[in-house]
């Protein structure tokens, strides 16, 4: 047994799990309000999911079935995109991958689909069912749990559409879970794209699912529930608030909401990534001038090429140690981990696939990078969720940076659990 934990430095992963929990506890907004039963239940659920999906044969079958469902849903959404944009919608075409054409229109499709399902009463019934089944085990409300689950399929901009009619009445703790789960997971559309790029699809799916209980555990440590949620007990949830009078009107309204969200996400990415690049340019010029000063002082020292990802790589080094990675695997892993935060996971995965790492490192880094936890996502959530619930904008502003760090810890904890199982 001891040799198992020594092999691949698995005992580092145990430390990584404990550090993720300890840091979250230390930065808790109200340690006295932490519900440790919820934390324990979430950890048990994450371990159970990991064992079922990575060790059990029937779990592998289910994951393959889910993979097929994701592909079909992606194809359904892509048909409309291809009709409008033609060859530009094909990532294998001459133009390659174009985020604005191949990803943003997905938000429009899901906006229409979710509003239609809400009008038909399917989503309210699902939220009520989740509240009945999951609430006794995890102690979370149906709305926040439904959004946490939805984030693992729809993504951080589409999943809030599941509970759009409840966002305005959510507590700070519920909103925080919506934010953390959104940054801890990837949407099915993005997973399909990364799988086509060469990232292991099984582990992308497993990571996004395991991130559900992980995000709940970390979120409820950072922001415990200290208010009385609007949804308490076993209140029946219906779609009485929906004003659409027909399915076509529901589709139309959902399409318009999705279009607004897509435009908001695209504009936010342009501004945030552009500003990050500008900051990197300033840091680079600063490094050049520092090198001139060092040379003038005749000091034998080479100033590295400064950038935001270069600074974040320092934080990535201990993260790689917690995953049990060393040598070239650790160097490459720290670099792409920094890129994930400074830019996004797409840039990080692209860079990862360009390098040669061990099979184990590729798997663990897939989990560590599998989420929207980056600086630009703070702005995306502020604008997208704020568009659906304007009264929650002050809460979103207050919790943005905390949510990003919490999501990073959630992904780290998931990667460490997988490191123990593999």
C-alpha positions as CSV (number, residue, x, y, z in Angstrom):
1,X,0.0,0.0,0.0
2,X,2.8,2.4,0.9
3,X,4.6,1.7,-2.4
4,X,1.4,2.7,-4.3
5,X,1.4,6.2,-2.8
6,X,5.2,6.6,-3.3
7,X,4.9,5.6,-7.0
8,X,4.3,8.6,-9.2
9,X,4.6,10.7,-6.0
10,X,0.9,10.1,-5.3
11,X,1.3,11.3,-1.7
12,X,1.8,14.8,-3.1
13,X,-1.8,14.6,-4.3
14,X,-3.0,14.0,-0.8
15,X,-1.2,17.2,0.3
16,X,-2.8,19.0,-2.7
17,X,-6.3,18.0,-1.6
18,X,-5.7,19.1,1.9
19,X,-4.2,22.4,0.8
20,X,-7.1,23.1,-1.5
21,X,-9.5,22.6,1.5
22,X,-7.3,24.4,4.0
23,X,-6.9,27.5,1.8
24,X,-10.6,27.6,1.1
25,X,-11.3,27.4,4.8
26,X,-8.8,30.1,5.7
27,X,-10.3,32.5,3.2
28,X,-13.9,31.7,4.1
29,X,-16.3,34.6,4.4
30,X,-17.9,33.1,7.5
31,X,-16.1,30.1,8.9
32,X,-18.8,29.8,11.6
33,X,-21.4,29.2,8.9
34,X,-19.6,26.3,7.2
35,X,-21.8,23.2,6.9
36,X,-19.3,20.4,7.3
37,X,-21.9,17.8,6.4
38,X,-22.2,19.4,2.9
39,X,-18.4,19.4,2.6
40,X,-18.1,15.8,3.6
41,X,-21.0,14.7,1.3
42,X,-19.4,16.6,-1.6
43,X,-16.0,14.9,-1.1
44,X,-17.7,11.5,-0.9
45,X,-19.6,12.2,-4.1
46,X,-16.4,13.3,-5.9
47,X,-14.5,10.2,-4.9
48,X,-17.4,8.0,-5.9
49,X,-17.7,9.6,-9.3
50,X,-14.0,9.3,-9.9
51,X,-14.0,5.6,-9.0
52,X,-17.1,4.9,-11.2
53,X,-15.9,6.8,-14.2
54,X,-12.2,5.8,-14.1
55,X,-12.2,2.3,-12.6
56,X,-15.6,0.7,-13.3
57,X,-16.3,-0.8,-16.8
58,X,-19.9,0.2,-16.6
59,X,-18.8,3.8,-15.8
60,X,-16.7,3.8,-18.9
61,X,-19.7,2.7,-20.9
62,X,-21.8,5.6,-19.5
63,X,-19.1,8.1,-20.3
64,X,-18.9,6.8,-23.9
65,X,-22.7,7.2,-24.1
66,X,-22.4,10.8,-22.8
67,X,-19.7,11.4,-25.3
68,X,-22.0,10.4,-28.1
69,X,-24.8,12.6,-26.8
70,X,-22.5,15.6,-26.7
71,X,-21.4,15.0,-30.3
72,X,-25.1,14.8,-31.4
73,X,-26.0,18.0,-29.5
74,X,-23.0,19.7,-30.9
75,X,-23.9,18.6,-34.5
76,X,-27.4,19.8,-34.0
77,X,-26.2,23.3,-33.0
78,X,-23.5,23.3,-35.7
79,X,-26.0,22.7,-38.5
80,X,-27.5,26.2,-38.1
81,X,-24.0,27.7,-37.8
82,X,-22.8,26.0,-40.9
83,X,-25.9,27.1,-42.8
84,X,-25.2,30.7,-41.9
85,X,-21.4,30.8,-42.1
86,X,-20.6,28.0,-44.5
87,X,-17.0,26.7,-44.5
88,X,-16.0,29.2,-41.9
89,X,-17.9,27.1,-39.4
90,X,-15.6,24.1,-40.1
91,X,-12.5,24.0,-37.8
92,X,-10.9,21.7,-40.3
93,X,-11.2,24.3,-43.1
94,X,-8.7,26.7,-44.5
95,X,-9.5,29.3,-41.9
96,X,-9.1,26.9,-39.0
97,X,-10.7,27.5,-35.6
98,X,-12.6,30.8,-35.3
99,X,-14.0,31.4,-31.8
100,X,-16.6,34.0,-32.9
101,X,-18.1,31.7,-35.5
102,X,-17.7,28.2,-34.0
103,X,-18.4,28.9,-30.3
104,X,-20.3,32.1,-29.8
105,X,-23.3,31.1,-31.9
106,X,-23.6,28.0,-29.7
107,X,-24.8,30.4,-27.0
108,X,-27.7,31.5,-29.2
109,X,-28.7,27.9,-29.9
110,X,-28.7,27.0,-26.2
111,X,-30.5,30.2,-25.2
112,X,-33.4,29.2,-27.5
113,X,-33.3,25.6,-26.4
114,X,-33.2,26.4,-22.7
115,X,-36.1,28.9,-22.9
116,X,-38.2,26.4,-24.9
117,X,-37.5,23.7,-22.3
118,X,-38.4,26.2,-19.5
119,X,-41.7,27.1,-21.3
120,X,-42.6,23.4,-21.6
121,X,-42.0,23.0,-17.9
122,X,-39.2,20.5,-18.3
123,X,-36.5,22.6,-16.6
124,X,-38.8,23.6,-13.6
125,X,-39.6,19.9,-13.1
126,X,-35.9,19.0,-13.4
127,X,-35.0,21.7,-10.8
128,X,-37.6,20.4,-8.5
129,X,-36.4,16.8,-9.0
130,X,-32.8,17.8,-8.3
131,X,-34.0,19.7,-5.2
132,X,-35.8,16.6,-3.9
133,X,-32.9,14.2,-4.6
134,X,-29.7,16.1,-4.2
135,X,-30.7,18.6,-1.4
136,X,-31.0,15.9,1.3
137,X,-27.5,14.6,0.5
138,X,-25.5,17.8,-0.2
139,X,-27.7,20.3,1.6
140,X,-27.7,22.7,-1.3
141,X,-30.8,24.3,-3.0
142,X,-32.2,22.9,-6.2
143,X,-31.5,26.1,-8.2
144,X,-27.8,26.4,-7.4
145,X,-27.3,22.6,-7.8
146,X,-29.1,22.6,-11.1
147,X,-26.9,25.4,-12.4
148,X,-23.7,23.7,-11.1
149,X,-24.8,20.5,-13.0
150,X,-25.8,22.6,-16.1
151,X,-22.4,24.3,-16.1
152,X,-20.7,20.9,-16.8
153,X,-22.7,20.6,-20.0
154,X,-23.7,24.1,-21.1
155,X,-20.9,26.3,-19.8
156,X,-20.8,29.4,-17.7
157,X,-22.8,31.7,-20.0
158,X,-25.5,29.2,-21.0
159,X,-26.1,27.4,-17.7
160,X,-27.5,30.5,-15.9
161,X,-30.3,30.4,-18.5
162,X,-31.5,27.3,-16.6
163,X,-32.3,29.3,-13.5
164,X,-32.6,32.8,-15.1
165,X,-36.0,33.3,-13.4
166,X,-34.4,32.6,-10.0
167,X,-31.1,34.5,-10.3
168,X,-32.5,37.8,-8.9
169,X,-33.6,36.1,-5.7
170,X,-30.5,34.0,-5.1
171,X,-28.4,34.6,-2.0
172,X,-24.7,35.6,-2.2
173,X,-23.7,31.9,-1.4
174,X,-25.9,30.6,-4.2
175,X,-24.5,33.2,-6.7
176,X,-21.0,32.3,-5.6
177,X,-21.6,28.6,-6.4
178,X,-23.0,29.5,-9.8
179,X,-19.8,31.5,-10.5
180,X,-17.4,28.9,-9.2
181,X,-19.1,26.0,-10.9
182,X,-19.1,28.0,-14.1
183,X,-15.4,28.6,-13.9
184,X,-14.6,25.0,-12.8
185,X,-16.2,23.3,-15.8
186,X,-16.2,23.4,-19.6
187,X,-19.2,23.4,-21.9
188,X,-20.0,20.4,-24.1
189,X,-19.3,22.5,-27.2
190,X,-15.8,23.5,-25.9
191,X,-15.1,19.9,-24.8
192,X,-16.0,18.7,-28.4
193,X,-13.6,21.3,-29.8
194,X,-10.7,20.4,-27.5
195,X,-11.3,16.7,-28.2
196,X,-10.9,17.4,-31.9
197,X,-7.6,19.2,-31.0
198,X,-6.3,16.1,-29.4
199,X,-7.1,16.5,-25.7
200,X,-8.3,13.2,-24.2
201,X,-12.1,13.4,-24.4
202,X,-12.7,10.8,-21.7
203,X,-10.8,12.9,-19.2
204,X,-12.3,16.2,-20.3
205,X,-15.8,14.7,-19.6
206,X,-14.7,13.1,-16.4
207,X,-13.1,16.3,-15.2
208,X,-16.2,18.4,-15.9
209,X,-18.4,16.0,-14.1
210,X,-16.1,15.6,-11.1
211,X,-15.9,19.3,-10.9
212,X,-19.5,19.5,-9.9
213,X,-19.1,18.2,-6.3
214,X,-15.6,19.8,-6.2
215,X,-17.0,23.3,-7.0
216,X,-19.8,22.8,-4.4
217,X,-17.3,21.8,-1.7
218,X,-14.9,24.7,-2.4
219,X,-17.7,27.3,-3.0
220,X,-19.4,26.4,0.3
221,X,-16.1,26.7,2.2
222,X,-15.3,30.1,0.6
223,X,-18.9,31.5,0.8
224,X,-21.0,29.6,3.3
225,X,-24.8,30.1,3.4
226,X,-25.5,32.7,6.0
227,X,-28.9,33.9,4.6
228,X,-32.2,32.2,4.2
229,X,-32.4,31.0,0.6
230,X,-35.6,32.0,-1.3
231,X,-36.0,28.4,-2.3
232,X,-36.2,26.3,0.9
233,X,-37.8,23.1,1.9
234,X,-39.6,21.1,-0.9
235,X,-41.3,24.0,-2.6
236,X,-42.7,23.0,-6.0
237,X,-41.1,24.9,-8.9
238,X,-43.2,25.7,-11.9
239,X,-43.0,28.0,-14.9
240,X,-45.7,30.4,-13.9
241,X,-43.2,33.3,-14.4
242,X,-42.7,32.6,-18.1
243,X,-44.6,35.2,-20.1
244,X,-44.2,33.5,-23.5
245,X,-47.6,32.5,-24.8
246,X,-46.4,29.9,-27.3
247,X,-43.4,27.7,-28.1
248,X,-42.4,29.9,-31.0
249,X,-42.4,33.0,-28.7
250,X,-40.3,31.1,-26.2
251,X,-37.8,30.2,-28.9
252,X,-37.7,33.8,-30.2
253,X,-37.1,35.2,-26.7
254,X,-34.5,32.6,-25.9
255,X,-32.7,33.4,-29.2
256,X,-32.6,37.1,-28.4
257,X,-31.3,36.5,-24.9
258,X,-28.7,34.1,-26.3
259,X,-27.7,36.6,-29.0
260,X,-27.2,39.3,-26.3
261,X,-25.1,36.9,-24.2
262,X,-23.0,35.9,-27.3
263,X,-22.3,39.5,-28.1
264,X,-21.4,40.2,-24.5
265,X,-19.0,37.3,-24.2
266,X,-17.3,38.2,-27.5
267,X,-16.9,41.8,-26.6
268,X,-15.6,40.9,-23.1
269,X,-13.0,38.5,-24.5
270,X,-11.8,41.1,-27.0
271,X,-11.3,43.8,-24.3
272,X,-9.8,41.5,-21.6
273,X,-7.4,39.6,-23.8
274,X,-6.4,42.8,-25.5
275,X,-5.7,44.5,-22.2
276,X,-3.7,41.5,-20.9
277,X,-1.6,41.6,-24.1
278,X,-1.0,45.3,-23.6
279,X,0.1,44.6,-20.0
280,X,2.4,41.9,-21.3
281,X,3.9,44.4,-23.7
282,X,4.6,46.8,-20.9
283,X,6.2,44.1,-18.8
284,X,8.4,43.1,-21.7
285,X,9.6,46.7,-22.2
286,X,10.2,46.9,-18.5
287,X,12.4,43.8,-18.7
288,X,14.4,45.3,-21.5
289,X,15.1,48.5,-19.5
290,X,16.0,46.4,-16.5
291,X,18.5,44.5,-18.6
292,X,20.0,47.7,-19.7
293,X,20.4,48.9,-16.1
294,X,21.9,45.5,-15.1
295,X,24.4,45.7,-18.0
296,X,25.3,49.3,-17.1
297,X,26.0,48.1,-13.5
298,X,28.1,45.3,-15.0
299,X,26.2,42.6,-13.1
300,X,26.3,39.1,-14.6
301,X,22.5,38.6,-14.7
302,X,20.1,38.0,-17.5
303,X,16.6,39.5,-16.9
304,X,14.0,37.1,-18.2
305,X,11.4,38.0,-20.7
306,X,8.7,39.4,-18.4
307,X,5.0,38.7,-18.9
308,X,1.9,37.9,-16.8
309,X,2.2,34.2,-17.5
310,X,5.9,34.3,-16.5
311,X,4.9,35.6,-13.1
312,X,2.0,33.1,-12.8
313,X,4.5,30.3,-13.6
314,X,6.0,30.8,-10.2
315,X,2.7,29.9,-8.7
316,X,2.4,27.0,-11.1
317,X,5.6,25.4,-9.9
318,X,4.3,24.3,-6.5
319,X,1.0,23.3,-8.2
320,X,2.9,20.9,-10.4
321,X,4.6,19.5,-7.3
322,X,1.3,18.8,-5.7
323,X,0.3,16.9,-8.8
324,X,3.4,14.8,-8.4
325,X,5.0,16.1,-11.6
326,X,8.7,16.8,-12.0
327,X,11.4,17.6,-14.6
328,X,10.2,18.7,-18.0
329,X,6.6,17.7,-17.2
330,X,6.6,20.2,-14.3
331,X,8.2,23.0,-16.3
332,X,5.8,22.7,-19.2
333,X,2.9,22.2,-16.8
334,X,3.7,25.3,-14.8
335,X,4.0,27.4,-18.0
336,X,0.6,26.3,-19.5
337,X,-1.0,26.6,-16.0
338,X,0.1,30.3,-16.0
339,X,-1.2,30.8,-19.5
340,X,-4.6,29.3,-18.5
341,X,-5.1,32.0,-15.9
342,X,-3.6,34.9,-17.8
343,X,-5.3,34.1,-21.1
344,X,-7.6,31.1,-21.1
345,X,-7.6,27.3,-21.2
346,X,-7.7,27.2,-25.0
347,X,-4.3,28.9,-25.2
348,X,-3.1,26.6,-22.5
349,X,-4.3,23.4,-24.1
350,X,-2.9,24.5,-27.5
351,X,0.5,25.1,-25.9
352,X,0.4,21.8,-24.0
353,X,-0.3,19.8,-27.2
354,X,2.7,21.4,-28.9
355,X,5.0,20.0,-26.2
356,X,6.0,16.5,-25.4
357,X,4.9,15.4,-21.9
358,X,4.5,11.9,-20.3
359,X,1.0,10.3,-20.7
360,X,0.4,10.7,-16.9
361,X,1.3,14.4,-17.1
362,X,-1.1,14.9,-20.1
363,X,-3.9,13.3,-18.1
364,X,-3.3,15.3,-14.9
365,X,-2.8,18.6,-16.7
366,X,-6.1,17.9,-18.6
367,X,-7.8,18.0,-15.3
368,X,-5.9,20.9,-13.9
369,X,-6.7,23.1,-16.9
370,X,-10.2,21.9,-17.5
371,X,-12.3,25.0,-16.6
372,X,-13.0,28.6,-17.4
373,X,-11.0,29.9,-14.4
374,X,-9.2,32.8,-15.9
375,X,-9.1,36.6,-15.6
376,X,-11.4,37.2,-18.5
377,X,-14.1,34.9,-17.1
378,X,-14.6,37.4,-14.3
379,X,-15.7,40.0,-16.8
380,X,-17.7,37.4,-18.8
381,X,-19.7,36.4,-15.7
382,X,-20.2,40.0,-14.5
383,X,-21.7,40.9,-17.9
384,X,-23.5,37.7,-18.8
385,X,-25.1,36.9,-15.4
386,X,-25.5,40.6,-14.7
387,X,-27.5,40.9,-17.9
388,X,-29.9,38.2,-16.7
389,X,-30.1,39.6,-13.1
390,X,-29.1,43.2,-13.0
391,X,-29.8,43.4,-9.2
392,X,-27.0,40.9,-8.6
393,X,-24.2,43.0,-10.3
394,X,-22.9,44.3,-7.0
395,X,-22.6,40.8,-5.7
396,X,-20.9,39.6,-8.9
397,X,-18.3,42.4,-8.6
398,X,-17.6,41.6,-5.0
399,X,-17.2,37.9,-5.6
400,X,-15.4,37.8,-9.0
401,X,-11.8,37.4,-7.9
402,X,-12.7,35.1,-5.1
403,X,-14.7,32.9,-7.5
404,X,-11.7,32.6,-9.9
405,X,-9.3,31.5,-7.1
406,X,-11.9,29.1,-5.7
407,X,-12.4,27.5,-9.2
408,X,-8.7,27.1,-9.6
409,X,-8.6,25.2,-6.3
410,X,-11.6,23.1,-7.4
411,X,-9.7,22.0,-10.5
412,X,-6.6,21.4,-8.5
413,X,-8.5,19.2,-6.0
414,X,-10.1,17.2,-8.9
415,X,-6.7,16.7,-10.5
416,X,-5.2,15.5,-7.2
417,X,-8.1,13.0,-6.7
418,X,-7.4,11.6,-10.2
419,X,-3.7,11.5,-9.4
420,X,-4.6,9.2,-6.5
421,X,-6.8,6.9,-8.6
422,X,-4.4,6.6,-11.6
